[in-house]
Amino acid sequence: MDEMNRDALLDRLAEDTDSLQEAAELAPVVRRLQAWRAPAPSARETGKLTETLRRLVEKRPRNTLSHRLHMGWLVLRSQPRVVQSELWAASAIVIGLGALVTFGYSLSNAVDVTLPFVLIAPVAAAAGIAFLYGPGVDPALEIELTTPVSPRQVLLARLALVFGFDLVFSLVGSAFLALFRADISFWPLVSGWLAPMTFLSSLAFLLTTLTLDPGVSLVACLGLWVLQNLTRLIPDLRLPFPLPDLTTAAARPWLWLLAGLLCATAFWLGGGEEHWLRKQA
């Protein structure tokens, strides 16, 4: 390779890597690959490979229930490596602190649906869901889009993982409070936070897919939840507009319905490949 071609190769590598040092380290490898000539396969080797691939395809029938379940499990198992590790620790810490604060609160206050745990668990889950989708979540996005797994399957796997993690920790926190406080019942406590958690998480998921900015989604959900509970924390405060109480039993059917609609809209808008490619723009 002459000097001009070497300079052109370095320029291209530097443009791709945004680093002259990395370009210089990669250049010898690229030059060796360019100089290497693959041996021509014989007809016998080609036939053997074709027969092996044919047997593998016949062994794994597609579009069967077992195949789809297996693929779904593989996608689900792969996503914990993609989801930011800080989300797991942050969710566990916030929910755990919420349980401890509620335990201390219940020692000196009457027990009702406004327990701190009922207010903390929904926003903790929404914060984790907000960071499931965005330019920083998929560093290998172009490779992911070449696989047979659809973007919607990946989104569903991430949503199930993070929401399930927050749900399990919230159930554990509720069981802890019900076990050590005789005046707190397990199921009424769970009923108080479960519907708001599902609704707020769905709203965070939709806002993130629309804006591609987890910060915007988090601020919007946190602002809505603060406004929702501000009049309870400050009884004399009068807002210029009325807000329904999302922690009441009457609001739960509407919250479940809204959560389903918000999730369906998020999957419809954010599951297309063109939307995923826009995340890197």
BAFI-3210 file (N, C-alpha, C; in Angstrom, 3 decimals, decimal comma, padded with zeros to 6 digits):
// residues 281
n [1|2|3|4|5|6|7|8|9|10|11|12|13|14|15|16|17|18|19|20|21|22|23|24|25|26|27|28|29|30|31|32|33|34|35|36|37|38|39|40|41|42|43|44|45|46|47|48|49|50|51|52|53|54|55|56|57|58|59|60|61|62|63|64|65|66|67|68|69|70|71|72|73|74|75|76|77|78|79|80|81|82|83|84|85|86|87|88|89|90|91|92|93|94|95|96|97|98|99|100|101|102|103|104|105|106|107|108|109|110|111|112|113|114|115|116|117|118|119|120|121|122|123|124|125|126|127|128|129|130|131|132|133|134|135|136|137|138|139|140|141|142|143|144|145|146|147|148|149|150|151|152|153|154|155|156|157|158|159|160|161|162|163|164|165|166|167|168|169|170|171|172|173|174|175|176|177|178|179|180|181|182|183|184|185|186|187|188|189|190|191|192|193|194|195|196|197|198|199|200|201|202|203|204|205|206|207|208|209|210|211|212|213|214|215|216|217|218|219|220|221|222|223|224|225|226|227|228|229|230|231|232|233|234|235|236|237|238|239|240|241|242|243|244|245|246|247|248|249|250|251|252|253|254|255|256|257|258|259|260|261|262|263|264|265|266|267|268|269|270|271|272|273|274|275|276|277|278|279|280|281]
n.u [000,846|000,654|001,936|-000,029|-002,449|-002,314|-002,540|-005,123|-006,586|-006,093|-007,368|-010,051|-010,518|-010,071|-012,189|-014,340|-013,917|-013,466|-011,047|-007,633|-005,693|-006,951|-007,455|-004,859|-004,116|-005,872|-005,299|-003,087|-004,352|-006,522|-005,156|-003,925|-006,184|-007,140|-005,130|-005,328|-006,324|-009,056|-009,338|-010,509|-013,586|-014,247|-016,412|-017,314|-016,991|-018,742|-021,189|-021,357|-021,567|-024,009|-025,783|-025,559|-026,595|-029,191|-030,228|-030,176|-032,060|-034,378|-034,634|-035,407|-038,333|-040,177|-042,424|-043,903|-045,508|-043,762|-041,340|-041,665|-041,985|-039,495|-037,801|-038,781|-037,985|-035,194|-034,789|-035,728|-033,890|-031,587|-031,792|-031,223|-028,489|-028,418|-030,050|-029,443|-027,277|-027,457|-030,135|-031,385|-030,266|-030,933|-033,761|-034,291|-033,167|-034,671|-037,307|-036,903|-036,136|-038,514|-040,206|-039,044|-039,351|-042,130|-042,660|-041,617|-043,263|-045,798|-045,699|-046,327|-048,512|-051,861|-053,040|-053,624|-054,680|-052,778|-050,238|-046,660|-045,379|-047,243|-047,146|-044,510|-043,725|-045,020|-043,733|-041,086|-041,032|-041,830|-039,665|-037,624|-038,702|-038,710|-036,133|-035,756|-035,689|-034,123|-031,422|-029,062|-029,421|-029,157|-026,400|-025,544|-027,349|-027,709|-026,810|-028,656|-030,977|-030,591|-031,150|-033,546|-035,370|-037,994|-038,226|-040,362|-040,635|-038,264|-038,691|-040,923|-039,788|-037,905|-039,605|-041,164|-039,177|-038,081|-040,379|-041,426|-039,366|-039,514|-042,108|-041,941|-040,137|-041,676|-043,833|-042,483|-041,691|-044,226|-045,098|-043,260|-044,025|-046,660|-046,136|-044,688|-046,158|-049,084|-051,305|-051,351|-052,556|-051,866|-053,019|-054,834|-052,855|-051,250|-053,178|-053,432|-051,102|-050,646|-052,270|-051,822|-048,999|-048,797|-050,122|-048,552|-046,058|-046,665|-047,269|-044,753|-043,303|-044,552|-044,053|-041,262|-040,791|-041,903|-040,497|-037,854|-036,209|-035,262|-035,068|-036,972|-039,329|-039,165|-039,231|-041,759|-043,530|-042,865|-043,527|-046,316|-047,093|-046,264|-047,885|-050,306|-050,293|-049,790|-051,747|-052,566|-050,356|-050,062|-052,550|-053,888|-053,382|-054,474|-055,060|-055,047|-056,504|-058,588|-057,612|-057,924|-058,060|-055,746|-055,231|-057,452|-059,988|-062,010|-060,746|-059,166|-060,115|-060,145|-057,483|-056,240|-057,344|-056,393|-053,654|-053,349|-054,058|-052,080|-049,728|-050,179|-050,204|-047,577|-046,086|-046,984|-046,146|-043,398|-042,238|-041,494|-038,979|-037,981|-038,366|-036,637|-034,202|-034,137|-033,370|-030,645|-030,015]
n.v [-001,197|002,159|005,406|007,383|005,931|004,896|007,215|007,993|005,847|006,159|008,626|007,928|006,055|007,663|009,415|007,685|006,735|008,979|009,525|009,961|008,359|005,834|005,299|005,008|002,684|000,813|000,771|-000,999|-003,519|-003,325|-003,035|-005,558|-007,168|-006,238|-007,123|-009,836|-012,860|-014,776|-018,325|-020,116|-021,780|-025,278|-027,313|-029,502|-028,693|-026,532|-027,807|-029,441|-027,543|-026,332|-028,487|-028,919|-026,495|-026,694|-028,876|-027,800|-025,729|-027,203|-028,543|-026,572|-025,493|-022,686|-020,107|-021,563|-022,168|-022,919|-022,129|-019,342|-018,706|-019,485|-017,699|-015,315|-015,612|-015,584|-012,965|-011,539|-012,373|-011,211|-008,472|-007,358|-006,787|-004,581|-002,571|000,189|-000,273|001,282|001,825|-000,364|-000,411|002,183|002,149|000,107|001,232|003,612|002,620|000,969|002,888|004,282|002,400|002,266|004,930|005,065|003,168|004,458|006,712|005,630|005,041|007,273|008,474|008,419|005,653|005,678|006,027|007,770|007,095|007,393|005,423|004,779|007,044|007,169|004,783|004,710|006,875|006,127|003,823|004,958|006,618|004,775|003,532|005,654|005,804|003,792|004,071|005,741|007,740|007,058|004,486|002,402|001,504|-000,196|-000,022|-000,207|-002,776|-004,267|-003,807|-005,378|-007,914|-010,678|-009,963|-007,861|-004,257|-003,692|-006,019|-005,910|-003,561|-004,362|-006,412|-004,978|-003,227|-005,069|-006,218|-004,061|-002,867|-005,131|-005,655|-003,355|-003,744|-006,167|-005,410|-003,429|-004,936|-006,523|-004,514|-003,690|-006,047|-006,170|-003,905|-004,641|-006,887|-006,013|-003,969|-003,919|-002,387|-001,919|-003,192|-005,685|-006,059|-003,778|-001,773|-002,410|-002,081|000,652|001,739|000,356|000,748|003,595|003,411|001,822|003,460|005,851|004,873|003,992|006,444|007,711|006,024|006,457|009,236|009,228|007,742|009,476|011,936|011,165|011,757|011,007|012,648|014,713|013,227|012,217|014,579|015,582|013,562|013,510|016,140|016,107|014,248|015,507|017,824|016,508|015,589|017,791|019,409|017,744|017,581|020,224|021,555|024,075|025,066|026,249|025,258|026,651|025,122|022,224|018,973|015,515|013,026|010,626|008,511|007,380|004,820|004,981|006,043|004,061|002,126|003,840|004,575|002,105|001,712|003,973|003,485|001,191|002,256|004,236|002,693|001,082|003,050|003,986|001,719|001,508|003,928|004,059|001,670|001,284|000,788|003,069|004,992|004,178|004,474|007,214|007,863|007,948|010,083]
n.w [000,000|-000,983|000,063|-000,220|-000,226|002,363|003,912|003,169|004,190|006,946|007,324|006,820|008,864|011,114|010,836|011,241|013,852|015,370|016,553|016,390|017,537|017,911|015,236|014,223|015,591|014,547|011,851|010,933|011,245|009,499|007,096|006,906|006,652|004,204|002,525|002,750|001,197|000,730|000,668|-002,181|-002,028|-002,353|-004,439|-003,000|-000,283|-000,207|-000,718|001,554|003,621|002,897|003,219|005,974|007,006|006,005|007,440|010,018|009,813|009,292|011,684|013,465|013,472|012,393|013,685|015,500|018,671|020,752|019,661|019,479|022,176|023,123|021,739|022,799|025,472|025,160|024,240|026,449|028,378|027,432|027,761|030,396|030,260|028,694|029,768|031,854|034,552|036,825|037,167|038,387|040,983|041,894|041,872|043,744|046,072|046,432|046,735|048,943|050,875|050,924|052,134|054,693|055,581|055,609|057,572|059,869|059,787|060,243|062,915|064,354|063,211|061,888|059,986|056,541|053,076|052,239|052,953|052,988|051,400|049,445|047,915|047,083|045,733|043,090|041,664|041,797|040,192|037,730|037,194|036,604|034,301|032,537|031,566|029,730|027,027|024,455|023,008|024,422|025,337|023,538|022,363|020,353|018,215|015,374|014,839|016,308|014,832|012,611|013,334|013,639|015,562|016,473|017,001|018,740|020,251|021,720|023,186|024,693|026,225|027,768|029,171|030,621|032,230|033,836|034,977|036,223|038,060|039,739|040,645|042,099|044,152|045,362|046,267|048,120|049,911|050,794|052,008|054,101|055,631|056,300|057,821|060,052|061,091|062,671|062,154|059,459|056,509|054,095|051,388|051,019|051,124|048,879|046,882|046,992|045,773|043,379|040,984|040,475|040,099|037,779|035,911|035,970|035,180|032,581|031,399|031,586|029,895|027,407|027,020|026,867|024,518|022,697|022,945|023,010|025,070|028,160|030,418|030,082|030,183|032,810|034,389|033,684|034,610|037,328|038,006|037,545|039,519|041,860|041,826|042,008|044,646|046,144|047,362|049,360|051,008|051,649|053,075|052,960|050,472|047,317|044,141|040,787|039,053|038,972|040,171|039,779|042,382|042,294|043,928|045,007|045,426|043,524|041,312|040,269|038,219|035,952|035,841|035,205|032,664|031,253|031,476|029,883|027,347|027,010|026,983|024,722|022,736|022,963|022,153|019,533|018,358|019,000|018,208|015,581|013,041|011,797|013,711|015,701|014,404|014,270|016,797|016,836|015,345]
ca.u [000,000|001,497|001,754|-001,297|-003,523|-002,234|-003,110|-006,572|-007,130|-006,076|-008,410|-011,362|-010,633|-010,206|-013,554|-015,266|-013,685|-013,296|-009,816|-006,446|-004,981|-007,635|-007,256|-003,506|-004,080|-006,664|-004,802|-002,387|-005,302|-007,284|-004,264|-003,759|-007,428|-007,222|-004,156|-005,632|-007,163|-009,721|-009,226|-011,730|-014,176|-014,515|-017,824|-017,608|-017,146|-019,978|-022,308|-021,410|-022,105|-025,427|-026,525|-025,595|-027,547|-030,545|-030,662|-030,438|-033,327|-035,465|-034,762|-035,983|-039,482|-040,529|-043,819|-044,587|-045,615|-042,538|-040,267|-041,887|-041,693|-038,040|-037,240|-039,129|-037,128|-033,847|-034,802|-035,870|-032,648|-030,500|-031,987|-030,553|-027,164|-028,582|-030,608|-028,392|-027,218|-027,827|-031,582|-031,773|-029,883|-031,693|-035,143|-034,301|-032,876|-035,806|-038,441|-036,537|-036,246|-039,940|-040,759|-038,550|-040,010|-043,520|-042,655|-041,482|-044,446|-046,959|-045,561|-046,830|-049,615|-052,927|-052,799|-054,629|-054,140|-051,725|-048,954|-045,567|-045,051|-048,204|-046,731|-043,140|-043,587|-045,324|-042,754|-039,844|-041,168|-041,859|-038,308|-036,896|-039,276|-038,360|-034,790|-035,697|-035,733|-033,417|-030,160|-028,002|-029,748|-028,843|-025,153|-025,390|-028,677|-027,712|-026,686|-029,926|-031,985|-030,342|-031,577|-034,966|-036,212|-038,544|-038,057|-041,433|-040,306|-037,216|-039,334|-041,763|-038,910|-037,356|-040,681|-041,516|-038,094|-037,941|-041,611|-041,504|-038,408|-040,091|-043,303|-041,517|-039,595|-042,782|-044,568|-041,664|-041,818|-045,569|-045,136|-042,497|-044,849|-047,798|-045,640|-044,187|-047,132|-050,385|-052,350|-051,236|-052,952|-051,085|-053,712|-055,206|-051,670|-050,899|-054,200|-053,229|-050,031|-050,477|-052,855|-051,035|-047,692|-048,964|-050,452|-047,423|-045,029|-047,103|-047,110|-043,322|-042,907|-045,034|-043,346|-039,893|-040,798|-042,260|-039,485|-036,513|-035,443|-035,739|-035,170|-038,269|-040,349|-039,073|-039,691|-043,200|-044,233|-042,630|-044,327|-047,720|-047,306|-046,134|-049,127|-051,379|-050,254|-049,408|-052,836|-052,625|-049,247|-050,302|-054,019|-054,400|-053,031|-055,553|-054,547|-055,959|-057,270|-058,835|-056,939|-058,547|-057,214|-055,418|-055,010|-058,729|-060,457|-062,832|-059,894|-058,365|-060,494|-059,711|-056,024|-055,909|-057,712|-055,435|-052,341|-053,376|-054,048|-050,773|-048,748|-050,437|-049,750|-046,111|-045,584|-047,321|-045,317|-041,970|-041,748|-041,068|-037,533|-037,615|-038,322|-035,404|-033,068|-034,146|-032,725|-029,221|-029,846]
ca.v [000,000|003,337|006,404|008,089|005,063|004,817|008,450|007,962|004,887|006,789|009,658|007,286|005,489|008,771|009,938|006,716|006,550|010,284|009,482|009,642|007,261|004,588|005,078|004,480|001,310|-000,052|000,775|-002,242|-004,626|-003,143|-003,324|-007,008|-007,721|-005,916|-007,920|-011,266|-013,417|-015,977|-019,453|-020,423|-023,030|-026,312|-027,696|-030,434|-027,929|-025,755|-028,728|-029,878|-026,427|-026,178|-029,577|-028,673|-025,413|-027,179|-029,702|-026,924|-025,027|-028,164|-028,900|-025,450|-024,945|-021,330|-019,749|-022,425|-021,532|-023,158|-021,301|-017,941|-018,582|-019,566|-016,430|-014,292|-015,791|-015,144|-011,496|-011,074|-012,637|-010,372|-007,056|-006,815|-006,270|-003,311|-001,588|000,766|-000,944|002,216|001,831|-001,389|000,025|003,372|001,756|-000,644|002,142|004,531|001,870|000,565|004,059|004,573|001,487|002,663|006,192|004,748|002,484|005,484|007,584|004,949|004,965|008,485|009,042|007,493|004,960|005,886|005,810|008,744|006,648|007,763|004,368|004,897|008,182|006,995|003,639|005,017|007,738|005,357|002,981|005,817|007,098|003,719|003,324|006,791|005,634|002,572|004,364|006,989|007,552|006,477|003,143|001,408|001,826|-001,073|-000,004|-000,672|-004,234|-004,793|-003,729|-006,411|-009,210|-010,937|-009,498|-006,541|-003,262|-003,775|-007,108|-005,424|-002,621|-005,120|-007,114|-004,006|-002,748|-006,149|-006,402|-002,961|-002,740|-006,300|-005,458|-002,388|-004,343|-007,141|-004,690|-002,751|-005,969|-006,882|-003,416|-003,740|-007,192|-005,774|-003,006|-005,388|-007,862|-005,386|-002,991|-004,582|-001,494|-001,815|-004,417|-005,862|-005,824|-002,371|-000,974|-002,668|-001,452|002,096|002,198|-000,435|001,420|004,792|003,020|001,373|004,626|006,780|004,205|004,034|007,824|007,937|005,250|007,156|010,506|008,962|007,354|010,641|012,996|010,564|012,405|010,517|013,739|015,378|012,307|012,154|015,849|015,696|012,650|013,967|017,345|015,711|013,577|016,521|018,608|015,628|015,397|019,029|019,882|016,878|017,941|021,608|021,623|025,411|025,447|026,174|025,296|027,349|024,148|021,030|017,729|014,351|012,283|009,358|007,469|006,875|003,575|005,302|006,385|002,922|001,614|004,786|004,500|000,893|001,940|004,926|002,830|000,347|003,105|004,884|001,671|000,708|004,164|004,014|000,632|001,804|005,035|003,880|000,363|001,229|000,903|004,444|005,762|003,785|005,096|008,641|008,030|008,201|011,269]
ca.w [000,000|-001,069|001,126|-000,408|000,239|003,813|004,465|002,963|005,154|008,269|007,344|006,943|010,206|012,066|010,708|011,823|015,290|016,026|017,349|015,604|018,177|017,562|013,803|014,036|016,099|013,677|010,471|010,557|011,139|008,268|005,955|006,797|006,124|002,788|001,777|002,854|000,144|001,220|-000,259|-002,926|-001,529|-003,344|-004,557|-001,914|000,955|-000,320|-000,551|002,955|004,405|002,553|003,836|007,418|007,263|005,718|008,572|011,157|009,575|009,424|013,090|014,214|012,743|012,794|013,886|016,449|019,982|021,513|019,091|019,874|023,610|023,286|021,272|023,783|026,643|024,814|024,212|027,832|029,099|026,927|028,030|031,588|029,927|027,975|030,705|032,685|035,851|037,886|037,355|039,355|042,333|042,280|042,177|044,999|047,183|046,645|047,267|050,295|051,753|051,076|053,138|056,010|055,945|055,933|058,870|060,887|059,744|060,819|064,371|065,011|062,451|061,530|058,726|055,494|051,730|051,960|053,471|052,089|050,438|048,346|047,098|046,599|044,822|041,685|041,014|041,673|039,005|036,540|036,933|035,918|032,972|031,683|031,004|028,924|025,593|024,172|022,282|025,228|025,796|022,509|021,668|019,179|017,618|013,994|014,870|016,790|013,779|011,605|013,872|013,363|016,664|016,162|018,068|019,728|021,174|022,620|024,111|025,618|027,155|028,725|030,024|031,551|033,192|034,791|035,755|037,101|039,150|040,675|041,236|043,113|045,297|046,041|046,999|049,285|050,870|051,382|052,922|055,286|056,443|056,844|058,786|061,276|061,584|062,711|061,663|057,999|055,825|052,871|050,124|050,864|050,810|047,479|046,044|046,987|044,884|042,161|039,819|040,146|039,575|036,395|035,086|035,872|034,381|031,182|030,940|031,392|028,729|026,215|026,858|026,437|023,108|021,882|022,997|022,980|026,141|029,458|031,389|029,896|030,693|034,270|034,961|033,480|035,524|038,693|038,193|037,675|040,802|042,917|041,811|042,468|046,090|046,814|048,220|050,534|051,887|052,094|053,017|052,671|049,104|046,343|042,778|039,875|038,263|039,792|039,803|040,437|043,309|041,642|044,927|045,508|044,809|042,359|040,176|039,799|036,887|034,923|035,739|034,451|031,265|030,691|031,382|028,687|026,147|026,904|026,582|023,332|021,895|022,987|021,315|018,140|017,877|019,216|017,813|014,189|012,844|011,456|014,956|016,394|013,713|014,593|018,090|016,647|014,510]
c.u [000,885|001,118|000,407|-002,465|-003,511|-002,833|-004,632|-007,247|-007,172|-007,165|-009,789|-011,562|-010,792|-011,605|-014,562|-015,137|-013,605|-012,054|-008,649|-005,690|-005,623|-007,443|-005,878|-003,388|-004,817|-006,071|-004,032|-003,319|-006,075|-006,419|-004,046|-005,019|-007,579|-006,275|-004,483|-006,562|-007,748|-009,572|-010,564|-012,312|-014,420|-016,003|-018,232|-017,839|-018,435|-021,200|-022,470|-021,991|-023,591|-026,267|-026,625|-026,599|-028,975|-031,071|-030,974|-031,765|-034,498|-035,693|-035,492|-037,153|-039,868|-042,037|-044,590|-044,597|-044,334|-041,385|-040,420|-041,596|-040,184|-037,371|-037,542|-038,266|-035,711|-033,763|-034,866|-034,564|-031,512|-030,603|-031,383|-029,161|-027,247|-029,089|-029,503|-028,439|-027,637|-029,329|-032,013|-031,475|-030,715|-033,124|-035,218|-034,088|-034,070|-036,988|-038,145|-036,623|-037,704|-040,599|-040,317|-039,199|-041,450|-043,623|-042,535|-042,687|-045,631|-046,871|-046,223|-047,988|-050,651|-052,660|-053,944|-053,959|-053,020|-050,404|-047,840|-045,241|-045,974|-047,806|-045,363|-043,037|-043,933|-044,251|-041,405|-039,888|-041,142|-040,469|-037,483|-037,390|-038,866|-037,024|-034,636|-035,486|-035,060|-032,093|-029,076|-028,235|-029,275|-027,559|-024,943|-026,704|-028,688|-027,581|-028,002|-030,968|-031,757|-030,773|-033,060|-035,905|-036,690|-038,287|-039,142|-041,201|-039,245|-037,816|-040,170|-040,912|-038,352|-038,422|-041,058|-040,448|-038,096|-039,207|-041,771|-040,564|-038,977|-041,321|-042,932|-040,982|-040,693|-043,629|-043,807|-041,757|-043,177|-045,692|-044,379|-043,345|-046,008|-047,357|-045,276|-045,106|-048,515|-051,501|-052,269|-051,572|-052,288|-051,867|-054,226|-054,019|-051,258|-051,903|-054,007|-052,175|-049,985|-051,034|-052,122|-049,652|-047,785|-049,250|-049,250|-046,281|-045,392|-046,952|-045,639|-042,818|-043,322|-044,262|-041,908|-039,839|-041,129|-041,122|-038,063|-035,599|-035,969|-035,910|-036,498|-039,382|-040,350|-039,608|-041,205|-043,972|-044,066|-043,455|-045,803|-047,997|-047,173|-047,394|-050,286|-051,445|-049,929|-050,491|-052,994|-051,527|-049,415|-051,809|-054,563|-054,133|-054,233|-054,956|-055,532|-056,797|-057,452|-058,070|-057,625|-057,547|-056,970|-055,186|-056,310|-059,118|-061,275|-061,987|-059,194|-058,821|-060,042|-058,195|-055,591|-056,202|-056,719|-054,054|-052,270|-053,312|-052,683|-049,703|-048,928|-049,967|-048,234|-045,527|-045,845|-046,403|-043,828|-041,404|-041,282|-039,565|-037,122|-037,542|-037,057|-034,195|-032,990|-033,473|-031,241|-028,958|-029,371]
c.v [001,252|004,352|007,112|007,249|004,921|006,057|008,463|006,999|005,478|007,847|009,034|006,694|006,576|009,370|009,005|006,637|007,851|010,309|009,099|008,468|005,915|004,272|004,481|003,039|000,347|-000,207|-000,498|-003,437|-004,533|-003,458|-004,828|-007,669|-007,433|-006,773|-009,408|-011,707|-014,735|-017,103|-019,737|-021,745|-024,012|-026,632|-028,633|-029,690|-027,113|-026,633|-029,195|-028,794|-026,248|-027,246|-029,394|-027,587|-025,863|-028,014|-028,853|-026,198|-025,973|-028,560|-027,835|-024,876|-023,577|-021,207|-020,783|-021,734|-021,711|-022,308|-019,847|-017,732|-018,623|-018,260|-015,307|-014,382|-015,318|-013,616|-010,950|-011,242|-011,717|-008,924|-006,543|-006,285|-004,896|-002,215|-001,104|000,179|-000,024|002,196|000,821|-000,914|001,215|003,012|001,037|000,279|003,035|003,801|001,401|001,711|004,441|003,681|001,885|003,961|005,932|004,047|003,497|006,401|006,943|004,830|006,145|009,137|007,970|006,904|005,227|005,695|006,778|008,348|007,001|006,705|004,422|006,030|007,968|005,904|003,991|005,853|007,043|004,473|003,816|006,327|006,038|003,507|004,443|006,604|004,330|002,842|005,705|006,720|006,884|005,043|002,071|001,772|000,989|-001,156|-000,573|-002,192|-004,858|-004,828|-004,751|-007,797|-009,418|-010,485|-008,085|-005,569|-003,340|-004,908|-006,669|-004,465|-003,361|-005,837|-006,156|-003,520|-003,801|-006,320|-005,313|-002,810|-003,924|-006,188|-004,500|-002,967|-005,318|-006,426|-003,964|-003,743|-006,400|-005,783|-003,401|-004,895|-006,881|-004,890|-003,749|-006,363|-007,209|-004,291|-003,619|-003,703|-001,265|-003,169|-004,483|-005,465|-004,389|-001,461|-001,153|-002,007|000,055|002,550|001,494|000,266|002,726|004,460|002,613|002,554|005,534|006,170|004,230|005,434|008,144|007,227|005,954|008,446|010,294|008,561|008,526|011,653|012,488|011,169|011,922|011,612|014,456|014,520|012,278|013,416|015,984|014,807|013,084|015,223|017,032|015,100|014,549|017,375|017,794|015,570|016,676|019,507|019,006|017,235|019,348|021,851|022,987|025,852|025,263|026,318|026,001|026,405|022,896|019,822|016,567|013,644|010,885|008,226|006,887|005,591|003,855|005,597|005,178|002,341|002,531|004,757|003,260|001,081|002,884|004,308|001,942|001,157|003,765|003,898|001,286|001,799|004,226|002,923|000,912|002,887|004,718|002,575|000,251|001,434|002,340|005,314|005,436|004,408|006,588|008,903|008,354|009,467|012,457]
c.w [000,000|-000,007|001,017|000,105|001,762|004,471|004,321|003,947|006,550|008,390|007,533|008,336|011,261|012,022|011,373|013,339|016,071|016,915|016,446|016,203|017,828|016,078|013,534|014,526|015,185|012,283|010,102|010,380|009,833|007,051|005,783|006,228|004,635|001,958|001,786|001,741|000,649|000,208|-000,926|-002,429|-002,666|-003,361|-003,425|-000,599|000,949|-000,111|000,871|003,851|004,155|003,222|005,349|007,774|007,020|006,880|009,800|011,013|009,755|010,878|013,899|013,446|013,292|013,013|014,701|017,803|020,782|020,994|019,520|021,354|023,869|022,872|022,270|025,032|026,365|024,792|025,627|028,599|028,656|027,396|029,330|031,316|029,275|028,911|031,636|034,091|036,995|038,171|038,416|040,781|042,785|042,656|043,517|046,197|047,482|047,259|048,698|051,287|051,970|052,114|054,549|056,488|056,351|057,285|060,001|060,955|060,453|062,340|065,074|064,272|062,163|060,147|057,764|054,144|051,392|052,603|052,489|051,045|049,227|047,399|046,454|045,539|043,371|040,996|040,886|040,435|037,735|036,191|036,212|034,503|032,024|030,987|030,222|027,448|025,357|023,505|023,101|025,643|024,823|021,772|020,415|018,407|016,204|013,926|015,320|015,679|012,669|012,076|013,570|014,469|016,366|017,299|019,133|020,718|022,182|023,649|025,148|026,653|028,202|029,696|031,064|032,620|034,264|035,636|036,698|038,282|040,197|041,374|042,350|044,350|046,068|046,825|048,248|050,348|051,547|052,368|054,215|056,199|057,069|057,925|060,122|061,823|061,510|062,149|060,156|057,397|054,459|051,620|049,987|050,546|049,357|046,537|045,949|046,000|043,532|040,918|039,483|039,588|038,108|035,473|034,890|035,051|032,893|030,605|030,685|030,140|027,441|025,977|026,385|024,972|022,200|021,807|022,811|024,040|027,485|030,491|031,297|030,469|032,218|034,913|034,835|034,455|036,975|038,985|038,369|039,046|041,970|042,985|042,357|043,988|046,862|047,769|049,462|051,529|052,455|052,022|052,610|051,228|048,179|044,944|041,864|039,022|039,119|039,256|040,508|041,344|042,729|042,632|045,467|044,780|043,557|041,128|039,568|038,468|035,752|034,749|034,960|032,966|030,589|030,526|030,147|027,405|025,943|026,443|025,123|022,379|021,827|022,098|019,833|017,566|017,942|018,736|016,389|014,042|012,532|012,701|015,732|015,732|014,020|015,938|017,948|015,847|015,355]
res [m|d|e|m|n|r|d|a|l|l|d|r|l|a|e|d|t|d|s|l|q|e|a|a|e|l|a|p|v|v|r|r|l|q|a|w|r|a|p|a|p|s|a|r|e|t|g|k|l|t|e|t|l|r|r|l|v|e|k|r|p|r|n|t|l|s|h|r|l|h|m|g|w|l|v|l|r|s|q|p|r|v|v|q|s|e|l|w|a|a|s|a|i|v|i|g|l|g|a|l|v|t|f|g|y|s|l|s|n|a|v|d|v|t|l|p|f|v|l|i|a|p|v|a|a|a|a|g|i|a|f|l|y|g|p|g|v|d|p|a|l|e|i|e|l|t|t|p|v|s|p|r|q|v|l|l|a|r|l|a|l|v|f|g|f|d|l|v|f|s|l|v|g|s|a|f|l|a|l|f|r|a|d|i|s|f|w|p|l|v|s|g|w|l|a|p|m|t|f|l|s|s|l|a|f|l|l|t|t|l|t|l|d|p|g|v|s|l|v|a|c|l|g|l|w|v|l|q|n|l|t|r|l|i|p|d|l|r|l|p|f|p|l|p|d|l|t|t|a|a|a|r|p|w|l|w|l|l|a|g|l|l|c|a|t|a|f|w|l|g|g|g|e|e|h|w|l|r|k|q|a]
***
